[in-house]
Amino acid sequence: METWLPLIIQIVAGAIGGNIAGSAMKDRSLGSTGNSVAGAVGGGLIGQLLNLLGLGNLAPGAGLDLSSILTAVLGGGAGGGVLMSLIAALRGGSKA
């Protein structure tokens, strides 16, 4: 479970970040499901990328402390918001 927990945290935070970005850009929202999916993918990808670059400290077996969890939440949330915003900008229209 400790191996999967960082990824789960990043995916959930990404989904939340995607929905926050969608509500901030109502004219470009992908809908709640689209925002959640784009955010979850972005949170997982960006969160894992941060870990590979050494900016995240939630490596498997490293243990979980408050700093590690906050890093995963912030990285996942930001990644989710960024990917959702990027998809919405490339898509160009409004779905809402």
N, C-alpha and C positions, 0 to 999 in steps of 0.2 A: 504494500500500500504506500509506503514511503517513497517508492520509485515513481508512482503515478500521481501522488498528491500535488507536486509542483505544477504539473501540466493541467490538472483539474482546476487548481486555483487560477491559473492563467486563462483558461478557457472561460470560466465563469466570469472573471473580471473583464475579459474581452467582450463578452455578451452584454454586460452592464455598460461598458464603455461605448459599445456600438449603439445601444439604445439612447444613451445620453447624447451622443453626437447626432443621432437621428432626430431627437427632440429639439436640439439646438438649431438644426437645419430643416425645419418643417417642409420647406419647398423641395428639398432633395431627399427626403426620407425614403427608405426602401420598404417601409411598413415594419411593424414590430417584429415579424418573423425574419424578414430580410436583414433588418438591423442586428438582430440577435445572431443570426448565422454568420454574417460578415464579421461582426465583432468577435464571435467565438473563434473563428478561423484566424483573424488578425491577432487576437490575444495569444493563442497558442503558438503561432509562428513567430511573432515578435518576441514573446517571452522566451522561447527556445533560442532564438537568435541572440538575445541578450546573455543567456547562459553560455552560449558558445563563445561569445566575445569576452566572457569573464566579467560582465557587468551585473549579472545576476548570480546570487550565491545560493541557489537552491539545487545544487547538484545532488544526485541520488547518494544517500549515505552520509551527507554532510550534516544532517540534523536540521531540525526546524526551530528557528527562534523568531522573535518578533521582526527583526530586521529582514530576515529571509522571506518571511511571509509578506511583509509590506512591499518588498522589491518585486515579488511575483504579482501582487495585486496592482501596483502602479504600472509595471511593464505590460501586463496583460490588458489592463484597462486602456492605457494609452495606445497600445497596438490595435486593440479593437476599434477604438475611435478613429484612428488614422486609416485603417483599411476600409471601414465603412464610409468615411468621408471620401476616400479615393475612388471607391466604386461608384458612389453617388455622383461625384464630379465627372467621371468617365461616362456614366450612363446619361447624364445631361438632362433628363426629364424629371417629372414629378409623378410619383405613384400614389401619394396620399389623397 
